[in-house]
Amino acid sequence: MKNQYCKVGSITHMGSNELNLLEHQYQNFMDKASSIKHSDLKLAEFFELKAMKIQKIIQNLVQ
C-alpha cells in the first residue's frame, strides 16, 4: 500500500466544469422551489436558501 499525503488547508482551483456544476445546482434548486411553492412553502424556502448559498459561492468564484 502506498503512503498518501494530504495538504491541510490547500486550495484547489475550480475550473469551468465545477462552475457549470454549481450553476446547474443553483438552477435545479430554484426550479424545485418554484414548482413546490404552492404545496409546501417551508420546503420551497429551504430550496431557495440553498440556491442563494450556491449563488454566493458562484459570485465569489467569478470575482
C-alpha positions in Angstrom: 0.0 0.0 0.0 1.3 3.4 -0.9 1.5 6.3 1.6 -1.0 9.1 1.0 -0.3 12.6 1.9 -2.8 15.4 2.2 -2.2 19.1 2.4 -4.3 20.5 5.1 -5.7 23.9 4.1 -4.7 23.5 0.4 -6.9 25.2 -2.1 -8.0 23.5 -5.3 -8.6 25.8 -8.2 -12.1 25.4 -9.6 -12.3 25.0 -13.3 -15.1 25.7 -15.7 -16.6 22.3 -15.2 -17.1 22.9 -11.4 -18.6 26.3 -12.1 -21.0 24.8 -14.6 -22.0 22.2 -12.0 -22.6 24.9 -9.4 -24.7 26.9 -11.9 -26.7 23.7 -12.7 -27.3 23.0 -8.9 -28.4 26.6 -8.5 -30.9 26.4 -11.3 -32.1 23.0 -10.0 -32.8 24.3 -6.5 -34.6 27.3 -8.0 -36.8 25.1 -10.2 -37.6 22.8 -7.2 -38.5 25.9 -5.1 -40.8 27.3 -7.8 -42.5 24.0 -8.5 -43.3 23.2 -4.9 -44.0 26.7 -3.6 -47.8 26.2 -3.8 -47.9 23.0 -1.9 -45.2 23.3 0.7 -43.9 26.8 1.5 -41.3 25.7 4.1 -39.7 23.3 1.7 -39.7 26.0 -1.1 -38.0 28.4 1.3 -35.4 25.7 2.1 -34.6 25.2 -1.6 -34.4 29.0 -2.2 -32.0 29.3 0.7 -29.8 26.6 -0.7 -29.9 28.3 -4.1 -28.9 31.6 -2.6 -25.9 30.0 -0.8 -24.7 28.5 -4.1 -25.2 31.8 -5.9 -22.9 33.5 -3.3 -20.3 30.8 -3.9 -20.6 31.4 -7.7 -20.3 35.2 -7.3 -17.1 34.8 -5.1 -15.6 32.5 -7.7 -16.3 34.8 -10.6 -14.7 37.8 -8.9 
